[in-house]
Amino acid sequence: MNNSGPSPKISGLIIGGSGLIGGFLLHYFKTKTPEIDVRAPNSKKLSLRELNDIIGYFKRHKPDFVINSAITAIRSDALLSYEVNYLGSINLARAALALNIPYIHISSAATLPPGENLTEEDRLPLNASLPNYAKSKLMTEMTLRQMHEKHGLQYTLIRMAIVYGAHDHKIQGINRLLYNMVDRAMPFMLTKKKGVLHSYSNASKVPYFIHYILKNREKFSGQHYHFVDPEPVDLARLILTIKDYMNLKTPRELYIPYPVAKAGNNFMNWVIKAFNRIGYKAHMPAEMIFLENFYKTQTLSCEKLKKSGFVDPNPQATIFTELPSLIEYYIARWEHLNLFSSFSRKDFNVSHAMKQKAGPAEEVAEIFMHSPTKLLDTMYNDGIAPLKDIM
Ligand SMILES: NC(=O)c1ccc[n+]([C@@H]2O[C@H](COP(=O)([O-])OP(=O)(O)OC[C@H]3O[C@@H](n4cnc5c(N)ncnc54)[C@H](OP(=O)(O)O)[C@@H]3O)[C@@H](O)[C@H]2O)c1
């Protein structure tokens, strides 16, 4: 063997690479770790619902580690939640066990009760009445621990709280809050005036932690970690900061008590059901099943993370420092996708940072809307020849 040649690359498998967290992971490993080669087959190529997909992939590619950041939509029914979130995760872990490779699993604070400074050992009691999402995540946490104790599975579990970051294709969590505020669908404050604290997780930092875990696999094997920013965030303060930044008139500072919010929520559910019966399709945002969380503190301790030796790549970054760029990113995205029903940039007294200058992209959009033939002519003249850079 020629020892002077380059050392073979480590190969990794990411499940959920098109998702919010998986997208950050994929980008990180593709751009920052030349020694690691990752593949991220989509769910059509490797579905967690198909055991044969997992077996086939592992036999063909024999990865050196697996990261599972896949999840089915939060409102999925019992069967899909069970098959993707639970059984799929366990089958993936069994495949990792067969090759004796590390399995990194992304979990959620949905497995935790409300409370302050919750530790990695805390969790909800398993109960039939839990929402499908929380139940499937909790069962996975419990089974992975069993697999570690019984079969020596090398796994590390990372619990995320409220995740923030760009490139989320769904409108959920903090993005739902932002969307509703901008689209004027939140007339009053759905929380308490002060003291409802939550933990937040920065999606862009997770890959750094996972890379660190992979470099220290022995130390992290069989361990659970909370991956959250050190400082919890007061929900009312966050809402008012967004309102202020965007010069919004609503939500007005009238704090709706929980029983009233719950009654309103039940009423809306009833109205929506009635509309659905006569052929209008509508549904409540999926997070409304977690309405209680707007009124209850849930903060996760990050003591274990601090002691793990992991160095935060950007300790200054918090939800507040990232808000301006997130707001700009998501508003532009939702505008492009025509998702707003009442927001219009023109009517808004948006802050200086949000004012959009008409650049070349806006000009092209104008021509596309009003003179498509002109656009075609321009393209025919100089936009359809073979690409010189490739030739
Ligand atoms: N986002 C949050 O606020 C949040 C908060 C706490 C914890 N978490 C945890 O973080 C993890 C990632 O969440 P996320 O928000 O990044 O998810 P996401 O954006 O909804 O992405 C879901 C991913 O799962 C994949 N997927 C769905 N069904 C699949 C199947 N049958 N087989 C294989 N892949 C499948 C999708 O792939 P395709 O597109 O190819 O179908 C997609 O890449 C989850 O474990 C979640 O519980 C998220």
The ligand as a Gaussian input file, in Angstrom:
#p B3LYP/6-31G(d) Opt

LIG

0 1
 N      -37.781000      22.721000      12.527000
 C      -37.965000      22.805000      13.824000
 O      -38.463000      23.826000      14.312000
 C      -37.530000      21.686000      14.739000
 C      -37.628000      21.884000      16.130000
 C      -37.203000      20.866000      16.976000
 C      -36.718000      19.692000      16.451000
 N      -36.660000      19.514000      15.103000
 C      -36.169000      18.221000      14.594000
 O      -35.209000      18.447000      13.598000
 C      -35.262000      17.402000      12.626000
 C      -35.329000      18.008000      11.247000
 O      -36.438000      18.871000      11.152000
 P      -36.574000      19.878000       9.928000
 O      -37.408000      21.010000      10.417000
 O      -35.235000      20.145000       9.338000
 O      -37.434000      18.980000       8.911000
 P      -38.030000      19.395000       7.491000
 O      -37.493000      20.703000       7.060000
 O      -39.505000      19.221000       7.570000
 O      -37.450000      18.266000       6.532000
 C      -37.915000      16.961000       6.612000
 C      -36.972000      16.063000       5.853000
 O      -37.389000      14.716000       6.096000
 C      -37.357000      14.016000       4.871000
 N      -38.336000      12.936000       4.869000
 C      -39.681000      13.027000       5.057000
 N      -40.227000      11.808000       4.945000
 C      -39.217000      10.939000       4.686000
 C      -39.149000       9.549000       4.444000
 N      -40.241000       8.771000       4.437000
 N      -37.939000       8.988000       4.212000
 C      -36.818000       9.742000       4.190000
 N      -36.823000      11.064000       4.408000
 C      -38.002000      11.652000       4.648000
 C      -37.698000      15.046000       3.810000
 O      -37.127000      14.584000       2.607000
 P      -37.843000      14.738000       1.165000
 O      -37.992000      16.225000       0.941000
 O      -36.904000      14.093000       0.223000
 O      -39.166000      14.031000       1.298000
 C      -36.992000      16.287000       4.342000
 O      -35.673000      16.337000       3.880000
 C      -36.457000      16.537000      13.000000
 O      -36.007000      15.427000      13.718000
 C      -37.273000      17.417000      13.921000
 O      -37.990000      16.649000      14.866000
 C      -37.040000      20.489000      14.227000

